[in-house]
Amino acid sequence: TNGVEDADLGRWYGTSSLNQAQVLVFNWVYQMSYFNKNPFLPARYLLGGWQLGGIASFMTGPPIDFTCSLNGFSSGIGGPVVCDPLGKLAVKKGKVDDPNFGPTPSWFDPNVIGEVILDQLAANNQPGMFGSLHRNPLRGPGRNNWDIALIRNFKFDAERYNLQFRLETFNTFNHPQWSGINTFCADQSPDGGSCAGSGFGEVTSAYQSRILQLGLKFAF
């Protein structure tokens, strides 16, 4: 290879798809022991022995990448290429009126990403070849999730036997947590023009909404 651009490492710089930079997960248990030694037997039996615990997860989103179709170019290239930046790309939460799904959350401005032009499809190793957008230029949605359980132990026969009741909730506070974003620029986009339309930039999937379950376990 030759040319000054070949030695420009910044030209090839990109964030790893595994680079989820900030992740915090903690487990916690709180023993509600206030009534365990209450002299009033009914209160001790009904209100003692409860536990509250859970798992809380907080994390930034993973990097997301963009691909552009070739829009019918007879170039001999067998697949999609990188897109071009048309403006400043950043997270810009909003809502659009999708013709198929109605009001739909969006994650970024689709007008700042554009299709390649024919000249960029020449395999000449020049800047902008096959698109000029960096790899994984934007972060996807993060998570703020709480799973909480309420547990009650009923002990019998000098604690030889234990009947455990569990009320468990997943995504307890029912936070909307997006998991997928449409980053594929469709064939309908004009050469060198904006990728807006066809769902580009819209949220496509989410993590499970709140789930509740009850459980009963007998240990002996």
C-alpha positions as CSV (number, residue, x, y, z in Angstrom):
1,T,0.0,0.0,0.0
2,N,1.0,3.6,-0.4
3,G,-0.2,7.1,0.3
4,V,-0.3,9.3,3.4
5,E,-3.8,8.2,4.3
6,D,-2.7,4.6,4.8
7,A,-0.6,5.7,7.9
8,D,-3.5,7.7,9.4
9,L,-4.7,5.4,12.2
10,G,-7.4,7.9,13.0
11,R,-9.0,7.1,9.7
12,W,-9.7,3.5,10.8
13,Y,-10.5,4.3,14.4
14,G,-13.7,2.8,15.8
15,T,-15.3,1.7,19.1
16,S,-15.5,-2.1,19.7
17,S,-19.0,-3.6,19.7
18,L,-18.2,-5.0,23.2
19,N,-17.4,-1.6,24.7
20,Q,-20.2,-1.2,27.2
21,A,-18.2,1.3,29.2
22,Q,-20.2,1.6,32.5
23,V,-22.0,-1.3,34.2
24,L,-23.2,-1.4,37.8
25,V,-25.0,-4.5,39.2
26,F,-25.6,-5.0,42.9
27,N,-27.5,-7.6,44.9
28,W,-29.2,-6.7,48.2
29,V,-31.2,-8.3,51.0
30,Y,-32.9,-6.7,53.9
31,Q,-34.1,-8.8,56.9
32,M,-37.1,-7.2,58.4
33,S,-36.5,-8.4,61.9
34,Y,-38.5,-5.9,63.9
35,F,-41.3,-8.3,64.7
36,N,-39.3,-11.5,65.1
37,K,-39.1,-11.1,68.9
38,N,-42.4,-9.3,69.4
39,P,-44.1,-10.5,72.6
40,F,-47.5,-10.4,70.9
41,L,-47.6,-13.9,69.2
42,P,-50.0,-13.0,66.3
43,A,-47.8,-10.0,65.3
44,R,-44.7,-12.1,65.5
45,Y,-46.2,-14.9,63.5
46,L,-47.8,-12.7,60.8
47,L,-45.2,-9.9,60.5
48,G,-42.0,-11.5,61.5
49,G,-39.7,-13.5,59.2
50,W,-40.1,-11.3,56.1
51,Q,-37.2,-10.5,53.8
52,L,-36.9,-8.0,51.0
53,G,-34.2,-8.4,48.4
54,G,-33.3,-7.9,44.7
55,I,-31.0,-7.2,41.9
56,A,-30.5,-3.7,40.5
57,S,-28.8,-3.1,37.2
58,F,-27.6,0.1,35.6
59,M,-25.6,0.3,32.4
60,T,-24.8,2.5,29.5
61,G,-25.9,1.3,26.1
62,P,-23.7,-0.8,23.7
63,P,-22.3,0.9,20.6
64,I,-24.4,0.7,17.5
65,D,-23.3,0.7,13.9
66,F,-24.9,1.8,10.6
67,T,-25.1,0.2,7.2
68,C,-26.2,1.6,3.8
69,S,-27.6,-0.3,0.9
70,L,-26.2,0.2,-2.6
71,N,-29.4,1.5,-4.0
72,G,-29.1,-0.4,-7.3
73,F,-25.5,0.5,-8.2
74,S,-24.0,-1.9,-10.7
75,S,-20.7,-2.0,-8.8
76,G,-20.1,-5.7,-8.3
77,I,-20.0,-5.2,-4.5
78,G,-22.1,-8.0,-2.9
79,G,-23.4,-6.3,0.1
80,P,-24.2,-3.0,2.0
81,V,-21.5,-0.4,2.8
82,V,-20.8,2.2,5.4
83,C,-22.9,5.3,5.4
84,D,-21.8,9.0,5.2
85,P,-22.3,11.6,8.0
86,L,-24.4,14.6,6.9
87,G,-24.3,16.4,10.3
88,K,-23.6,15.9,13.9
89,L,-24.6,12.5,15.1
90,A,-25.8,12.3,18.7
91,V,-28.5,10.7,20.8
92,K,-31.7,12.7,20.2
93,K,-34.7,11.0,21.7
94,G,-38.0,11.8,20.1
95,K,-41.2,10.3,18.7
96,V,-42.2,9.9,15.0
97,D,-45.5,8.9,13.4
98,D,-44.6,5.6,11.7
99,P,-47.0,4.8,8.8
100,N,-47.2,1.2,9.9
101,F,-47.0,1.4,13.7
102,G,-48.2,4.9,14.6
103,P,-46.4,6.9,17.2
104,T,-42.9,5.3,17.7
105,P,-39.9,6.3,19.8
106,S,-36.8,7.4,17.9
107,W,-33.2,7.4,19.1
108,F,-31.4,9.9,16.8
109,D,-32.0,12.4,14.0
110,P,-32.1,10.3,10.7
111,N,-31.3,13.3,8.6
112,V,-27.7,13.4,9.8
113,I,-26.8,10.0,8.1
114,G,-26.7,9.7,4.3
115,E,-26.2,7.3,1.5
116,V,-22.9,6.9,-0.3
117,I,-22.4,8.2,-3.9
118,L,-21.1,6.3,-6.8
119,D,-17.6,7.7,-6.6
120,Q,-17.2,6.2,-3.2
121,L,-17.6,2.6,-4.5
122,A,-14.3,2.6,-6.4
123,A,-11.9,0.3,-4.6
124,N,-9.1,2.8,-4.6
125,N,-8.2,2.9,-0.9
126,Q,-8.9,6.6,-0.7
127,P,-10.6,8.4,2.2
128,G,-14.4,7.8,2.0
129,M,-14.1,4.5,0.1
130,F,-17.3,2.5,0.8
131,G,-18.5,5.3,3.1
132,S,-16.9,7.6,5.6
133,L,-18.8,7.1,8.8
134,H,-16.7,5.7,11.7
135,R,-17.4,2.3,13.1
136,N,-20.0,2.2,16.0
137,P,-20.3,6.0,16.1
138,L,-23.3,6.1,18.5
139,R,-24.4,4.4,21.7
140,G,-27.7,2.6,21.9
141,P,-30.1,2.6,24.9
142,G,-28.9,1.8,28.3
143,R,-30.7,0.0,31.1
144,N,-32.1,0.9,34.5
145,N,-33.7,-2.3,35.9
146,W,-34.9,-3.4,39.3
147,D,-35.8,-7.0,40.1
148,I,-37.3,-7.2,43.6
149,A,-38.5,-10.1,45.8
150,L,-40.6,-10.2,48.9
151,I,-39.9,-13.5,50.9
152,R,-41.6,-14.9,54.0
153,N,-40.3,-18.0,55.9
154,F,-42.6,-20.0,58.1
155,K,-40.6,-22.3,60.3
156,F,-42.0,-25.4,62.1
157,D,-40.8,-28.1,64.5
158,A,-37.8,-26.2,66.0
159,E,-36.9,-24.9,62.5
160,R,-36.5,-28.4,61.0
161,Y,-39.1,-27.5,58.4
162,N,-39.5,-24.3,56.4
163,L,-42.3,-23.2,54.2
164,Q,-41.2,-20.2,52.0
165,F,-43.5,-17.9,50.2
166,R,-42.0,-15.6,47.4
167,L,-43.4,-12.7,45.5
168,E,-41.0,-11.8,42.8
169,T,-41.1,-8.9,40.3
170,F,-38.9,-8.4,37.3
171,N,-38.5,-4.8,35.9
172,T,-40.4,-3.9,39.1
173,F,-41.0,-0.2,38.2
174,N,-41.9,-1.1,34.6
175,H,-39.3,1.3,33.1
176,P,-39.4,1.2,29.2
177,Q,-36.0,-0.2,28.3
178,W,-35.3,-0.2,24.5
179,S,-33.0,-2.9,23.1
180,G,-32.9,-2.3,19.3
181,I,-32.6,0.6,16.9
182,N,-33.1,0.6,13.2
183,T,-29.7,1.7,11.7
184,F,-30.1,0.3,8.2
185,C,-30.4,2.9,5.5
186,A,-32.9,1.5,3.0
187,D,-32.7,1.3,-0.8
188,Q,-35.3,4.1,-1.2
189,S,-32.8,6.7,0.1
190,P,-31.3,8.8,-2.8
191,D,-27.6,8.6,-3.6
192,G,-25.8,11.0,-1.3
193,G,-29.1,12.0,0.4
194,S,-30.5,11.6,3.8
195,C,-31.5,8.1,5.1
196,A,-34.7,9.5,6.8
197,G,-37.7,7.3,6.2
198,S,-38.5,3.6,6.2
199,G,-38.2,3.5,10.0
200,F,-34.5,4.6,10.1
201,G,-33.6,5.8,13.6
202,E,-36.7,4.3,15.2
203,V,-36.8,1.9,18.2
204,T,-37.5,-1.6,17.0
205,S,-37.6,-3.7,20.2
206,A,-37.6,-3.4,24.0
207,Y,-36.7,-5.6,27.0
208,Q,-39.5,-7.4,28.8
209,S,-42.1,-5.3,30.6
210,R,-42.9,-6.0,34.3
211,I,-43.4,-9.6,35.2
212,L,-44.8,-10.8,38.6
213,Q,-44.7,-14.4,39.9
214,L,-45.6,-16.2,43.1
215,G,-43.8,-19.2,44.5
216,L,-44.1,-21.6,47.4
217,K,-41.3,-23.9,48.5
218,F,-41.2,-26.5,51.4
219,A,-37.8,-27.3,52.8
220,F,-37.3,-30.3,55.1
